[in-house]
């Protein structure tokens, strides 16, 4: 298949060139062998030395993809949008539709007991805000409806905050185009304007108190100390940090209590660089970054004796004392118990 036109929208299909025919046949055999190892229907055909049809191969790939035993891989290029059509066809052919996926929620009224959700538009609403985006109309919140129906003009309850929010406008997104809709049902994805929330917040119609199990968020692997180059940009800096953390659960921000540095942590160097660049581009805040400062501390590694004589004459009888003792590391058993300092007084009698 060739992708012609300025944006790769014209598909031209032609026979496989002769020099690639043998290689293509070998790869097709390998594909069938791999499917035969995990799919019963293809395995039976393989044992009987029967050639599966294209429809049988596609059906097997879909079954095993849904079972998470097979991963189809598509090649393409963002340059001139090459391969986009085949990828979208693959989404339709191999990925499950909403009713084919089992989704669970946690019932907050029953100690977070698991509840099986049904892809049914007639049941109580359960929806998840999974992405936030800043647009010229304000915050745009992408919501997936797992159960029930979300309607324009109605109220939805954020189960994390308990606040009711009016849904003023619903739009379906088609690339950069918006289409207004009055309602969406179970399995649909929609964008909402005017809803203040964080990424991965759960919304219901108030009749149930469910929280959808959030996506797995890995621990950050890299951290940077960051501050605005101009102190007058501190307000915009805080605004940007707040927005970025709401829209991206993998971005973590903290204040080091010992150094008072703002620390941003994420999935890697590129991840953090993108947000530093966005602060400059979207909020006009240039930042100074560096490795987080570390407060170094010293400790002893072996026993040390001391014998100190204190003498001070400041009028009157003066001061005189001798202090004799030793300092040594704590035993491991005490450290494991959470004891970090122990003082033992061996003074006998009084002067």
Secondary structure, 3 states (H helix, E strand, C coil): CEEECCCCCEEECCCCCHHHHHHHHHHHHHHHHHHHHHCHHHHHHHHCCCCCCHHHHHHHHHHHHHCCCCCCCCCCECHHHECHHHHHHHHHHHCCCHHHCCEEEEEHHHCCEEEEECCCCCCCCEEEEEEEEEECCEEEEEEEEEECCEECCCEEEECCCCCEEECCEEEEEECCEEEEECEECCCCEEEEECCCCCCCEEEECCCCCEEECCCCCCCCCEEEEEEECCHHHHHHHHHHHHHHHHHCCCCEEEECCCCCCEEEEECCHHHHHHHHHHHHHHHCCCEEEECCCCCCCCCCCCCEEEEEEEEECCCCCCEEEEEEEEECCCCHHHHHCCCCCCCCCCCCCCC
